[in-house]
């Protein structure tokens, strides 16, 4: 007991916050380079074309992310990689017809 406290004084815990270790999220973040500007433009353009032509998000995503033997890979990756690939995928999207059982 210190000389300034009496036995009837309530015990008050030390309220100074304990030092906390700040954790950076760099462990969880993968270090990637951003998509080059031309690739990002082609990716956005082909996604928009698919969305508008195919009648919505679900059929567009299904088409863009499914392997396509005629195009030589996933249409989104093919279209993003080059201008020639973009034109091939754009032609395939424009030629696409809706599956009547899909609706």
C-alpha positions as CSV (number, residue, x, y, z in Angstrom):
1,X,0.0,0.0,0.0
2,X,1.3,3.4,-0.8
3,X,1.3,6.3,1.7
4,X,-1.3,8.2,-0.4
5,X,-3.9,5.5,-0.5
6,X,-6.0,4.1,2.3
7,X,-7.4,0.6,2.6
8,X,-10.9,2.0,1.8
9,X,-9.9,3.5,-1.6
10,X,-11.1,1.4,-4.5
11,X,-8.5,-0.3,-6.6
12,X,-8.3,1.3,-10.1
13,X,-6.6,-0.6,-12.8
14,X,-3.9,1.1,-14.8
15,X,-5.7,2.7,-17.7
16,X,-2.7,3.3,-19.9
17,X,-3.2,1.4,-23.1
18,X,-0.8,-1.4,-23.7
19,X,1.3,-0.9,-26.8
20,X,-0.2,-2.9,-29.6
21,X,1.8,-4.1,-32.5
22,X,0.4,-2.8,-35.7
23,X,0.2,-5.4,-38.4
24,X,0.7,-4.5,-42.0
25,X,-1.3,-6.4,-44.5
26,X,1.6,-6.7,-46.8
27,X,1.7,-10.4,-46.0
28,X,-1.7,-10.9,-47.5
29,X,-1.3,-8.6,-50.5
30,X,0.3,-10.1,-53.5
31,X,2.7,-7.9,-55.3
32,X,1.4,-7.6,-58.8
33,X,2.0,-5.1,-61.5
34,X,-1.2,-3.4,-62.7
35,X,-2.7,-4.5,-66.0
36,X,-1.2,-2.4,-68.8
37,X,-3.6,0.4,-70.1
38,X,-4.2,-1.2,-73.5
39,X,-5.0,-4.6,-71.9
40,X,-7.4,-3.0,-69.4
41,X,-9.1,-1.1,-72.2
42,X,-9.6,-4.2,-74.3
43,X,-10.8,-6.2,-71.2
44,X,-13.4,-3.5,-70.4
45,X,-14.5,-3.1,-74.0
46,X,-15.0,-6.9,-74.6
47,X,-16.9,-7.2,-71.3
48,X,-19.2,-4.4,-72.2
49,X,-19.8,-5.8,-75.7
50,X,-20.6,-9.2,-74.2
51,X,-22.9,-7.8,-71.6
52,X,-24.9,-5.7,-74.1
53,X,-25.0,-8.3,-76.9
54,X,-25.7,-11.4,-74.8
55,X,-28.5,-9.9,-72.8
56,X,-27.0,-9.5,-69.3
57,X,-24.3,-10.3,-66.8
58,X,-24.7,-14.0,-66.4
59,X,-24.5,-15.1,-70.0
60,X,-21.6,-12.7,-70.6
61,X,-19.6,-13.9,-67.7
62,X,-20.3,-17.5,-68.6
63,X,-19.1,-17.0,-72.1
64,X,-16.0,-14.9,-71.2
65,X,-14.7,-17.2,-68.5
66,X,-15.4,-20.6,-70.2
67,X,-12.6,-22.3,-72.3
68,X,-13.4,-22.0,-76.0
69,X,-11.5,-24.3,-78.4
70,X,-12.3,-22.2,-81.4
71,X,-10.7,-19.1,-79.8
72,X,-7.8,-21.0,-78.3
73,X,-8.6,-20.3,-74.6
74,X,-10.8,-18.2,-72.4
75,X,-12.4,-15.4,-74.4
76,X,-11.6,-12.8,-71.8
77,X,-7.9,-13.7,-71.8
78,X,-7.7,-14.0,-75.6
79,X,-9.4,-10.6,-76.0
80,X,-7.2,-8.9,-73.4
81,X,-3.9,-10.2,-74.8
82,X,-3.9,-8.5,-78.2
83,X,-5.9,-6.4,-80.7
84,X,-6.2,-9.5,-83.0
85,X,-7.6,-11.6,-80.1
86,X,-10.0,-8.8,-79.3
87,X,-11.4,-8.8,-82.8
88,X,-11.7,-12.6,-82.8
89,X,-13.7,-12.6,-79.6
90,X,-15.8,-9.6,-80.7
91,X,-16.7,-11.5,-83.9
92,X,-17.7,-14.6,-81.8
93,X,-19.8,-12.4,-79.5
94,X,-21.6,-10.7,-82.4
95,X,-22.3,-14.2,-84.0
96,X,-23.6,-15.5,-80.7
97,X,-27.3,-16.5,-80.5
98,X,-29.2,-16.9,-77.3
99,X,-30.0,-20.4,-76.2
100,X,-33.8,-20.6,-75.9
101,X,-33.5,-22.8,-72.8
102,X,-31.2,-20.3,-71.0
103,X,-33.9,-17.8,-70.1
